[in-house]
Amino acid sequence: MTTENVRDLRWTLESVVRSVGRTGEEVVILDKDGQTELAVIISMADYERWKIQTDPPAP
């Protein structure tokens, strides 16, 4: 897992997203203080696995 500071993200977003897509390693986005986790960028493969696990069964 990698972390990025939200302050620097506007300069690095493209490279962060490409890295997640290439490696599958998630990135945690931290607040300006570097202590508070705000968001996570995950690969589409991880998203699809999560979506399958959390979707309710069809009636």
Secondary structure, DSSP 8 states (H G I E B T S, - for coil): -EEEEHHHHHHHHHHHHHHHHHH---EEEE-TTSSSEEEEE--HHHHHHHHHHHS----
